[in-house]
Amino acid sequence: MTTIATKDLTRAARRDVAAYQDEALRRQLSYVATRSPFYRDKFDRAGVSASDITCVADLQRLPFTEKTELRVSQSSHPPLGSHMAADPVDVVRVHASSGTTGKPSYIGITARDADGWAEVASRVYACQGVTPEDTVLHGLALGFFVGGLPIAEGVQRLGATFVPVGTGATDRLLQAARDLSGTVLLATPSFARYLAEHMRGKLGVDPSTLGVRRILLGAEPGGSIPAVRGEIEHNFGATVLESLGNSDVMPVYAAMCDERHGNHLLAEDHVVFEIIDPASGEVLGWEDGMEGELVTTHLDRECVPMVRFRTRDRVVVTNRPCSCGRTAPRLTCIGRTDDLLIVNGVNVWPSAISDVVASFSPRTTGALEIVVDGPLPNIQPPVRVRVEAAQGQATDDLRASLEAQLRARLIARCAVELLEPDTLARTEGKTRLVRVESSRRPS
């Protein structure tokens, strides 16, 4: 692949970012059209040539790429699909993400791809305050997961010490934190909350004795929810920040700085980001407060490049200056478009429900489950929310207060069922807040 060298654009003027991306996009699309049968056919069906796209603004002339298409591509052209553009001999590593069908989606990378991932990961953790003096405890999955080896390479590129604990090893993580004086923990929000409960409830130990100064959250929604972040900070006495990523795009590409007003885009030399209306597909602007679905196009990916890939992440833009000096827009992920609940025409995000429930700590444990009947997104009120109350707190007063606050926040009626502590399953990995029941309630 003939490409221009990537460049850290995190503090560049926006006109310079635009000029860089326009040039890189032309080269990338030429490469993709030449090397990927999937995209060559896709462009032909849309009646558009790669040479017609001369700048980022022209991207809207190209069709979107859906995850379902990638699964079909991979099943019909194994192992990596007809969207693969690199020579198989140049593939140095294969990752995987779990699919809704249970069959994994495989993601191959070349040495150049791996280097780009590590470079952006190092920017992410630098943005979040990781230094060469830190010892980073990795409490995310290893193995196939893109948040494993690529994250290790990014942390090591910063000069920090990486401790690959992984999931399913809570006691080993606690031991490593003590023995190695861990200062930073990488985790899902679910695991951070689980770890606090485990230390306090099972071990009788104050979570703040873990000794970490920063907890960096990712891999699931939660890190952008103020009440969830505040709960974790209170438990551990640590600064809590979030990062964003996507298996098909890049392990991490955006992160909070200490200002914590959204996640700075840190990969604009590798990816073009668009915001679209998820219903119409119309491209939206980057004005402060804009809300829409995130769409991505690679600028230098060799193995499995994406062109206008619909991430299904619903984001809100922050585009005012930040004191850290980074110039790119910031994103706050408020949920996935496929997790959205529509209640009598009102959009209800599970993350908003989680925020309300967490704000009632310590009267609640923060654990919850939203139970819906039938397929999403349209459901009938009331929204059924099962909430774990803290010991001795399962009172009518708490139930009424939760329902009133949820109604005020969501403009939708909720029915709260209070549960005893430890009723809902805990996980060290990702937690889904919504459970769909196959049978409908009687009318």
Secondary structure, 3 states (H helix, E strand, C coil): CCCCCCCCCCCCCHHHHHHHHHHHHHHHHHHHHHHCHHHHHHHHHHCCCHHHCCCHHHHHHCCCECHHHHHHHHHHCCCCCCCCCCCHHHEEEEEEECCCCCCCEEEEEEHHHHHHHHHHHHHHHHHCCCCCCCEEEECCCCCCCCCCHHHHHHHHHHCCEEECCCCCCHHHHHHHHHHHCCCEEEECHHHHHHHHHHHHHHCCCCHHHHCCCEEEECCCCCCCCHHHHHHHHHHHCCEEEEEEEECCCEEEEEECCCCCCCEEECCCCCEEEEEECCCCCCEECCCCCCEEEEEEEECCCCCCCCCCEEEEEEEEEECCCCCCCCCCCEEEEEEEHHHCEEECCEEECHHHHHHHHHCCCCCEEEEEEEEEECCCCEECCCEEEEEEECCCCCCHHHHHHHHHHHHHHHCCCEEEEEECCCCCCCCCCCCCCEEEECCCCCC
